[in-house]
Amino acid sequence: MIAETVCSAVSAAGLGIAAVTAYRKRFLSAARIAAYSLVPVGLVMTGVVGWAADTAFSPTAWAGFVVLGGAWLLFTGTRAVERRRGGTRKERRAARGSAQTEAVAPAASAPSLGPSTRPATRPAAAPRAQSGDDFSDIEAILKKHGI
């Protein structure tokens, strides 16, 4: 009874605010506020508020929520352990069986030690005309810090 009265009061207040908003020529906002303010009355008329009030004050309903929460914790806990182990028991057994029957890399052979594509000696470095100019800023910073 009290829940229905509160919902009706909230709806009446919302419709009053919508009327003031419409008076200020903000019709789109007024329509949106009116829509929100009609929701509590609609919930009262459909019986949802009565059902929710009966559920909120029922110890049996709260015990049911506790049982559902416990089931959810068990489910998520087992999933977490399963992920840490690497899948379900069937998946681990299948992976272990295939690893025992096949070689790791059946087509692999000894490493190739053929001729190298790198030249034996390094080519002569091209002279850098402005190498001192490029690093002068860096040298000044390093000297400043005592490096």
TORMAR-555664 format. One record per residue: chain; x, y, z of N, C-alpha, C, CB in turn. Coordinates in Angstrom, 2 decimals. Glycine has a CB too. Layout:
N
A:X:Y:Z:X:Y:Z:X:Y:Z:X:Y:Z
...
END
This chain:
147
A:0.82:-1.18:0.00:0.00:0.00:0.00:0.87:1.25:0.00:-0.94:0.00:1.20
A:1.91:1.25:0.82:2.76:2.43:0.90:3.58:2.59:-0.38:3.69:2.34:2.12
A:3.98:1.47:-0.98:4.77:1.53:-2.20:3.96:2.15:-3.34:5.26:0.14:-2.60
A:2.68:1.80:-3.42:1.83:2.37:-4.46:1.65:3.87:-4.26:0.47:1.67:-4.47
A:1.53:4.30:-3.02:1.37:5.72:-2.72:2.63:6.50:-3.09:1.03:5.93:-1.23
A:3.78:5.95:-2.76:5.05:6.61:-3.09:5.21:6.71:-4.61:6.24:5.85:-2.47
A:4.90:5.64:-5.32:5.03:5.67:-6.79:4.07:6.69:-7.40:4.75:4.28:-7.37
A:2.87:6.77:-6.87:1.92:7.76:-7.39:2.40:9.18:-7.12:0.54:7.55:-6.75
A:2.98:9.42:-5.96:3.50:10.76:-5.64:4.68:11.12:-6.54:3.93:10.83:-4.16
A:5.54:10.18:-6.79:6.68:10.43:-7.68:6.20:10.75:-9.08:7.63:9.22:-7.70
A:5.20:10.02:-9.55:4.66:10.28:-10.88:3.99:11.65:-10.96:3.65:9.20:-11.26
A:3.25:12.02:-9.93:2.60:13.33:-9.93:3.63:14.45:-9.92:1.67:13.46:-8.71
A:4.69:14.29:-9.14:5.75:15.30:-9.12:6.43:15.40:-10.48:6.79:14.98:-8.03
A:6.68:14.27:-11.10:7.31:14.27:-12.42:6.45:14.93:-13.47:7.63:12.86:-12.84
A:5.15:14.68:-13.42:4.25:15.33:-14.38:4.18:16.83:-14.14:2.84:14.71:-14.29
A:4.28:17.25:-12.88:4.32:18.68:-12.57:5.57:19.33:-13.14:4.25:18.91:-11.06
A:6.70:18.68:-13.00:7.95:19.20:-13.57:7.87:19.24:-15.09:9.15:18.34:-13.12
A:7.25:18.23:-15.68:7.08:18.22:-17.14:6.20:19.38:-17.59:6.47:16.88:-17.60
A:5.15:19.70:-16.82:4.28:20.83:-17.18:5.05:22.15:-17.13:3.06:20.88:-16.24
A:5.88:22.33:-16.10:6.68:23.56:-16.00:7.67:23.64:-17.16:7.43:23.62:-14.65
A:8.25:22.52:-17.51:9.21:22.50:-18.62:8.51:22.82:-19.94:9.89:21.13:-18.72
A:7.31:22.30:-20.13:6.56:22.62:-21.35:6.16:24.09:-21.38:5.30:21.74:-21.46
A:5.85:24.67:-20.24:5.51:26.09:-20.15:6.69:26.96:-20.60:5.08:26.46:-18.72
A:7.91:26.47:-20.37:9.12:27.20:-20.78:9.50:26.91:-22.23:10.28:26.85:-19.87
A:8.61:26.29:-22.98:8.75:26.00:-24.40:9.90:25.01:-24.69:8.99:27.30:-25.17
A:10.11:24.11:-23.79:11.08:23.03:-24.01:10.29:21.73:-24.10:12.17:22.98:-22.85
A:9.62:21.56:-25.23:8.65:20.48:-25.38:9.31:19.10:-25.45:7.84:20.70:-26.63
A:10.46:19.00:-26.06:11.12:17.70:-26.16:11.54:17.21:-24.77:12.36:17.80:-27.09
A:12.11:18.10:-23.98:12.48:17.73:-22.61:11.24:17.43:-21.77:13.29:18.85:-21.95
A:10.16:18.20:-21.97:8.92:17.96:-21.23:8.35:16.58:-21.54:7.89:19.05:-21.54
A:8.39:16.21:-22.82:7.87:14.88:-23.19:8.71:13.77:-22.58:7.83:14.73:-24.72
A:10.03:13.96:-22.55:10.91:12.95:-21.97:10.67:12.83:-20.46:12.39:13.30:-22.24
A:10.52:13.95:-19.77:10.25:13.93:-18.32:8.90:13.28:-18.04:10.28:15.36:-17.74
A:7.90:13.56:-18.87:6.58:12.94:-18.69:6.66:11.43:-18.88:5.56:13.55:-19.68
A:7.45:10.99:-19.84:7.60:9.55:-20.06:8.23:8.88:-18.85:8.46:9.28:-21.32
A:9.30:9.49:-18.31:9.92:8.92:-17.12:8.98:8.94:-15.91:11.20:9.68:-16.79
A:8.17:9.96:-15.80:7.30:10.06:-14.63:6.12:9.10:-14.70:6.81:11.48:-14.47
A:5.77:8.61:-15.87:4.67:7.65:-15.99:5.10:6.21:-15.71:4.07:7.73:-17.38
A:6.40:5.95:-15.66:6.89:4.59:-15.43:6.47:4.05:-14.06:8.42:4.55:-15.54
A:6.61:4.80:-12.96:6.18:4.23:-11.67:4.70:3.88:-11.61:6.48:5.20:-10.56
A:3.84:4.70:-12.22:2.41:4.38:-12.23:2.16:3.11:-13.04:1.59:5.56:-12.81
A:2.86:2.97:-14.15:2.72:1.76:-14.96:3.17:0.52:-14.20:3.52:1.89:-16.24
A:4.25:0.64:-13.43:4.70:-0.50:-12.63:3.70:-0.86:-11.54:6.05:-0.20:-12.00
A:3.05:0.14:-10.94:2.03:-0.13:-9.93:0.84:-0.83:-10.58:1.57:1.18:-9.23
A:0.43:-0.35:-11.74:-0.75:-0.92:-12.40:-0.51:-2.35:-12.88:-1.16:-0.06:-13.58
A:0.72:-2.71:-13.23:1.00:-4.08:-13.68:1.22:-5.05:-12.53:2.20:-4.10:-14.58
A:1.41:-4.53:-11.32:1.60:-5.40:-10.17:3.06:-5.67:-9.84:0.90:-6.69:-10.39
A:3.96:-5.08:-10.58:5.38:-5.32:-10.34:5.79:-4.77:-8.97:6.24:-4.68:-11.44
A:5.25:-3.63:-8.59:5.62:-3.02:-7.31:5.16:-3.90:-6.16:5.01:-1.60:-7.19
A:3.97:-4.44:-6.24:3.48:-5.33:-5.18:4.32:-6.59:-5.08:2.03:-5.71:-5.43
A:4.69:-7.15:-6.21:5.53:-8.34:-6.22:6.90:-8.03:-5.63:5.68:-8.89:-7.66
A:7.47:-6.87:-6.01:8.79:-6.50:-5.50:8.74:-6.24:-3.99:9.31:-5.25:-6.23
A:7.66:-5.62:-3.52:7.53:-5.36:-2.09:7.39:-6.67:-1.32:6.33:-4.46:-1.81
A:6.62:-7.62:-1.87:6.49:-8.92:-1.22:7.81:-9.67:-1.20:5.42:-9.76:-1.92
A:8.58:-9.53:-2.27:9.87:-10.22:-2.35:10.88:-9.58:-1.42:10.40:-10.19:-3.79
A:10.87:-8.26:-1.32:11.87:-7.56:-0.50:11.71:-7.89:0.97:11.76:-6.07:-0.70
A:10.51:-8.18:1.43:10.29:-8.45:2.85:10.09:-9.93:3.14:9.09:-7.69:3.32
A:10.47:-10.80:2.22:10.31:-12.23:2.40:11.66:-12.89:2.72:9.69:-12.87:1.14
A:11.79:-13.52:3.87:13.05:-14.20:4.19:13.36:-15.36:3.25:13.02:-14.73:5.62
A:12.32:-16.02:2.75:12.53:-17.11:1.81:13.15:-16.59:0.51:11.21:-17.82:1.52
A:12.68:-15.44:0.05:13.23:-14.87:-1.18:14.70:-14.49:-0.98:12.43:-13.63:-1.61
A:15.04:-13.91:0.18:16.43:-13.55:0.43:17.30:-14.79:0.54:16.54:-12.71:1.70
A:16.79:-15.86:1.13:17.55:-17.11:1.19:17.78:-17.66:-0.22:16.81:-18.14:2.05
A:16.79:-17.51:-1.08:16.96:-17.94:-2.46:18.03:-17.14:-3.18:15.64:-17.81:-3.21
A:18.09:-15.81:-2.91:19.15:-14.99:-3.51:20.53:-15.42:-3.01:18.91:-13.51:-3.20
A:20.61:-15.80:-1.74:21.88:-16.27:-1.18:22.30:-17.57:-1.84:21.78:-16.45:0.34
A:21.37:-18.48:-2.05:21.67:-19.75:-2.72:22.12:-19.50:-4.15:20.45:-20.69:-2.70
A:21.43:-18.60:-4.85:21.85:-18.28:-6.22:23.25:-17.66:-6.25:20.85:-17.32:-6.86
A:23.55:-16.80:-5.29:24.89:-16.21:-5.21:25.95:-17.26:-4.96:24.93:-15.15:-4.13
A:25.66:-18.21:-4.08:26.61:-19.30:-3.82:26.84:-20.15:-5.05:26.10:-20.18:-2.68
A:25.78:-20.43:-5.79:25.93:-21.21:-7.02:26.78:-20.45:-8.03:24.54:-21.53:-7.63
A:26.57:-19.14:-8.11:27.35:-18.33:-9.04:28.83:-18.34:-8.64:26.81:-16.89:-9.09
A:29.12:-18.23:-7.33:30.51:-18.27:-6.87:31.17:-19.61:-7.18:30.57:-18.00:-5.38
A:30.44:-20.70:-6.97:30.99:-22.02:-7.31:31.28:-22.15:-8.80:30.02:-23.12:-6.87
A:30.37:-21.66:-9.61:30.55:-21.75:-11.05:31.77:-20.96:-11.50:29.30:-21.25:-11.78
A:31.89:-19.71:-11.03:33.02:-18.89:-11.46:34.34:-19.41:-10.89:32.82:-17.43:-11.04
A:34.31:-19.96:-9.69:35.52:-20.53:-9.11:36.02:-21.73:-9.89:35.27:-20.92:-7.67
A:35.11:-22.61:-10.26:35.53:-23.78:-11.03:36.03:-23.39:-12.41:34.38:-24.77:-11.16
A:35.44:-22.37:-13.01:35.92:-21.91:-14.32:37.32:-21.32:-14.22:34.95:-20.86:-14.91
A:37.58:-20.59:-13.12:38.91:-20.00:-12.94:39.97:-21.08:-12.77:38.91:-19.05:-11.73
A:39.66:-22.11:-11.97:40.61:-23.21:-11.78:40.82:-23.95:-13.09:40.11:-24.17:-10.69
A:39.76:-24.15:-13.84:39.85:-24.84:-15.12:40.75:-24.09:-16.09:38.47:-25.03:-15.73
A:40.66:-22.77:-16.10:41.50:-21.98:-16.99:42.96:-22.03:-16.56:41.02:-20.51:-17.03
A:43.21:-22.06:-15.26:44.59:-22.14:-14.78:45.23:-23.47:-15.13:44.65:-21.92:-13.26
A:44.45:-24.52:-15.13:44.98:-25.84:-15.45:45.12:-26.06:-16.95:44.09:-26.91:-14.87
A:44.46:-25.26:-17.75:44.61:-25.39:-19.19:43.46:-26.11:-19.86:45.86:-26.10:-19.50
A:42.25:-25.92:-19.44:41.10:-26.52:-20.10:40.46:-27.61:-19.26:41.50:-27.09:-21.44
A:39.48:-28.27:-19.84:38.79:-29.34:-19.13:39.66:-30.58:-19.11:37.43:-29.65:-19.78
A:39.29:-31.58:-18.32:40.05:-32.82:-18.23:40.13:-33.51:-19.57:39.44:-33.75:-17.19
A:39.04:-33.49:-20.31:39.01:-34.12:-21.63:39.98:-33.41:-22.59:37.58:-34.10:-22.22
A:40.01:-32.08:-22.55:40.92:-31.34:-23.42:42.38:-31.59:-23.04:40.61:-29.85:-23.35
A:42.69:-31.66:-21.74:44.07:-31.92:-21.32:44.50:-33.31:-21.72:44.22:-31.74:-19.80
A:43.59:-34.31:-21.58:43.92:-35.68:-21.96:44.16:-35.78:-23.46:42.80:-36.64:-21.53
A:43.34:-35.08:-24.25:43.52:-35.10:-25.70:44.85:-34.45:-26.09:42.35:-34.39:-26.40
A:45.20:-33.37:-25.44:46.45:-32.69:-25.75:47.65:-33.54:-25.35:46.52:-31.33:-25.06
A:47.55:-34.23:-24.21:48.64:-35.09:-23.75:48.80:-36.30:-24.67:48.38:-35.55:-22.30
A:47.70:-36.85:-25.14:47.76:-38.00:-26.03:48.37:-37.66:-27.38:46.39:-38.58:-26.23
A:48.04:-36.51:-27.93:48.60:-36.12:-29.22:50.06:-35.75:-29.08:47.82:-34.96:-29.83
A:50.49:-35.26:-27.93:51.89:-34.90:-27.74:52.75:-36.15:-27.62:52.05:-34.01:-26.50
A:52.21:-37.23:-27.09:52.99:-38.45:-26.94:53.12:-39.20:-28.25:52.36:-39.34:-25.89
A:52.17:-39.07:-29.14:52.21:-39.84:-30.38:52.98:-39.14:-31.48:50.82:-40.14:-30.85
A:53.08:-37.83:-31.44:53.76:-37.10:-32.50:55.07:-36.53:-31.99:52.87:-35.99:-33.05
A:56.03:-36.42:-32.90:57.27:-35.75:-32.56:57.02:-34.25:-32.50:58.39:-36.09:-33.58
A:57.91:-33.57:-31.84:57.72:-32.13:-31.70:57.79:-31.46:-33.06:58.77:-31.54:-30.76
A:58.82:-31.80:-33.84:58.97:-31.23:-35.18:59.44:-32.35:-36.10:59.97:-30.01:-35.18
A:58.53:-33.13:-36.66:58.94:-34.30:-37.44:59.73:-33.94:-38.69:57.74:-35.11:-37.82
A:59.51:-32.78:-39.27:60.20:-32.42:-40.51:61.50:-31.67:-40.25:59.29:-31.60:-41.38
A:61.85:-31.47:-39.00:63.06:-30.71:-38.70:64.29:-31.56:-38.95:63.05:-30.21:-37.24
A:65.36:-30.93:-39.36:66.62:-31.62:-39.58:67.71:-30.86:-38.85:66.95:-31.74:-41.11
A:68.94:-31.27:-39.05:70.06:-30.58:-38.43:70.14:-29.16:-38.97:71.39:-31.34:-38.68
A:70.67:-28.25:-38.19:70.75:-26.88:-38.67:71.66:-26.76:-39.88:71.24:-25.97:-37.57
A:71.28:-25.90:-40.77:72.06:-25.70:-41.99:73.28:-24.84:-41.68:71.19:-25.04:-43.09
A:74.45:-25.36:-42.06:75.69:-24.63:-41.83:76.36:-24.31:-43.16:76.63:-25.45:-40.94
A:75.58:-23.99:-44.14:76.09:-23.69:-45.47:76.83:-22.36:-45.49:74.97:-23.66:-46.48
A:77.25:-21.95:-46.67:78.00:-20.70:-46.79:77.15:-19.51:-46.35:78.48:-20.50:-48.22
A:77.80:-18.61:-45.72:77.13:-17.44:-45.19:76.90:-16.41:-46.29:77.93:-16.83:-44.05
A:75.85:-15.63:-46.14:75.59:-14.59:-47.13:76.26:-13.28:-46.73:74.09:-14.38:-47.29
A:76.84:-13.20:-45.54:77.52:-12.00:-45.10:78.94:-11.99:-45.66:77.54:-11.90:-43.56
A:79.43:-10.84:-46.01:80.81:-10.78:-46.49:81.78:-11.04:-45.34:81.10:-9.41:-47.15
A:82.94:-11.57:-45.68:83.92:-11.93:-44.66:84.48:-10.70:-43.96:85.05:-12.73:-45.28
A:84.69:-9.63:-44.68:85.22:-8.41:-44.08:84.21:-7.30:-44.26:86.58:-8.02:-44.70
A:84.31:-6.35:-43.40:83.41:-5.21:-43.51:83.93:-4.26:-44.57:83.26:-4.49:-42.16
A:82.99:-3.66:-45.30:83.45:-2.67:-46.26:83.95:-1.44:-45.51:82.31:-2.29:-47.25
A:84.80:-0.71:-46.16:85.37:0.48:-45.54:84.25:1.48:-45.27:86.48:1.11:-46.43
A:84.30:2.05:-44.08:83.26:3.00:-43.71:83.43:4.27:-44.51:83.30:3.29:-42.20
A:82.34:4.78:-44.97:82.39:6.03:-45.73:82.72:7.16:-44.77:81.03:6.30:-46.48
A:83.57:8.05:-45.17:83.93:9.14:-44.26:82.73:10.05:-44.02:85.11:9.96:-44.83
A:82.56:10.42:-42.78:81.46:11.29:-42.42:81.98:12.71:-42.30:80.78:10.83:-41.10
A:81.42:13.55:-43.10:81.91:14.92:-43.12:81.47:15.69:-41.89:81.42:15.63:-44.37
A:80.27:15.44:-41.42:79.73:16.24:-40.33:79.46:15.40:-39.09:78.46:16.93:-40.77
A:80.28:14.38:-38.84:80.02:13.52:-37.69:80.20:14.28:-36.39:80.94:12.32:-37.71
A:81.12:15.20:-36.32:81.32:16.00:-35.11:80.16:16.93:-34.86:82.59:16.79:-35.21
A:79.59:17.47:-35.92:78.46:18.39:-35.77:77.21:17.67:-35.29:78.19:19.08:-37.08
A:77.04:16.42:-35.71:75.83:15.67:-35.37:75.75:15.39:-33.87:75.78:14.36:-36.14
A:76.90:15.10:-33.24:76.88:14.67:-31.85:77.36:15.74:-30.88:77.73:13.45:-31.70
A:77.54:16.94:-31.35:78.05:17.97:-30.45:77.04:18.29:-29.35:78.40:19.25:-31.24
A:75.78:18.29:-29.68:74.75:18.55:-28.66:74.73:17.45:-27.61:73.38:18.68:-29.32
A:74.84:16.23:-28.06:74.80:15.10:-27.14:76.03:15.12:-26.25:74.73:13.76:-27.92
A:77.21:15.42:-26.82:78.43:15.48:-26.02:78.31:16.57:-24.96:79.66:15.73:-26.91
A:77.70:17.71:-25.33:77.55:18.78:-24.35:76.64:18.38:-23.19:77.01:20.04:-25.03
A:75.58:17.66:-23.49:74.68:17.19:-22.43:75.39:16.20:-21.53:73.42:16.55:-23.03
A:76.14:15.27:-22.13:76.86:14.27:-21.33:77.91:14.93:-20.45:77.52:13.22:-22.23
A:78.63:15.91:-20.97:79.63:16.61:-20.17:78.97:17.38:-19.03:80.44:17.56:-21.04
A:77.83:17.95:-19.30:77.11:18.69:-18.27:76.76:17.81:-17.09:75.84:19.30:-18.84
A:76.42:16.55:-17.36:76.04:15.61:-16.31:77.23:14.84:-15.78:74.99:14.65:-16.82
A:78.43:15.10:-16.28:79.62:14.45:-15.79:79.80:13.04:-16.30:79.60:14.44:-14.32
A:79.30:12.77:-17.45:79.42:11.41:-18.01:80.47:11.41:-19.09:78.06:10.91:-18.57
END
